[in-house]
Amino acid sequence: MNQDTNRNTNRETKLKMSPRKYRAILMPCMALFLVLAVVVTYVTNYFTPSLDAFLGKGSRTVSTPRGTSGWDRDFYSFNSSSR
């Protein structure tokens, strides 16, 4: 019986973090990750030719699934002629 009472008091005395403190910790972390994501995207786009040379660009592969031969696949009209 005494063990059950100790368990209940441990649960009641558990401290909870206030929403203000949680935001104070979480928001700088999220801002840091956002800045890091933007910087990495910018740097990889800037160095695309070098990254393609060292890592390999790869080739585009188009595969048509079975059973889709009658579907209308012309979603975009694209005119590539220059004036």
C-alpha positions as CSV (number, residue, x, y, z in Angstrom):
1,M,0.0,0.0,0.0
2,N,2.9,2.3,0.8
3,Q,4.4,1.8,-2.7
4,D,1.2,2.9,-4.4
5,T,1.1,6.1,-2.3
6,N,4.8,6.9,-3.3
7,R,3.9,6.4,-7.0
8,N,1.0,8.8,-6.8
9,T,3.1,11.5,-5.0
10,N,5.9,11.1,-7.6
11,R,3.4,11.7,-10.4
12,E,1.9,14.7,-8.6
13,T,5.3,16.3,-8.0
14,K,6.5,15.9,-11.5
15,L,7.4,19.4,-12.8
16,K,6.0,20.5,-16.1
17,M,7.6,23.0,-18.4
18,S,5.7,26.2,-18.9
19,P,4.6,27.0,-22.5
20,R,6.7,30.2,-22.4
21,K,9.9,28.3,-21.5
22,Y,9.1,25.6,-24.1
23,R,8.8,28.2,-26.8
24,A,12.0,29.9,-25.6
25,I,13.9,26.7,-26.2
26,L,12.1,25.5,-29.3
27,M,11.9,28.6,-31.4
28,P,15.7,29.3,-31.6
29,C,16.3,25.6,-32.5
30,M,13.6,25.8,-35.3
31,A,15.1,29.1,-36.6
32,L,18.5,27.6,-36.7
33,F,17.3,24.6,-38.7
34,L,15.4,26.8,-41.1
35,V,18.4,29.0,-41.7
36,L,20.6,25.9,-42.1
37,A,18.1,24.4,-44.7
38,V,18.0,27.6,-46.7
39,V,21.8,28.0,-46.7
40,V,22.3,24.3,-47.7
41,T,19.8,24.7,-50.5
42,Y,21.4,27.9,-51.8
43,V,25.0,26.5,-51.6
44,T,24.0,23.3,-53.4
45,N,22.3,25.2,-56.2
46,Y,25.3,27.5,-56.5
47,F,27.7,24.6,-56.8
48,T,25.5,22.4,-58.9
49,P,28.1,22.0,-61.7
50,S,30.8,21.0,-59.3
51,L,28.5,18.6,-57.4
52,D,27.4,17.0,-60.7
53,A,31.0,16.5,-61.7
54,F,32.1,14.9,-58.4
55,L,28.9,13.1,-57.4
56,G,27.4,12.4,-60.9
57,K,24.3,14.0,-62.3
58,G,22.5,10.9,-63.1
59,S,20.1,10.4,-66.0
60,R,16.4,11.0,-66.3
61,T,14.4,7.8,-66.6
62,V,10.8,7.9,-67.8
63,S,8.8,4.7,-67.4
64,T,5.1,4.3,-68.3
65,P,3.2,1.9,-66.0
66,R,1.2,-0.9,-67.6
67,G,-2.4,-0.2,-68.3
68,T,-1.9,3.6,-68.9
69,S,-1.5,3.6,-72.6
70,G,-4.9,5.2,-73.2
71,W,-4.5,8.0,-70.7
72,D,-4.1,11.6,-71.8
73,R,-0.5,12.4,-70.8
74,D,-0.2,15.8,-72.4
75,F,-0.7,18.0,-69.3
76,Y,1.3,21.0,-70.4
77,S,1.7,22.7,-73.8
78,F,5.3,23.7,-74.2
79,N,6.7,25.7,-77.1
80,S,10.5,25.9,-77.1
81,S,11.0,27.9,-80.2
82,S,13.0,31.1,-79.8
83,R,12.0,34.3,-81.5
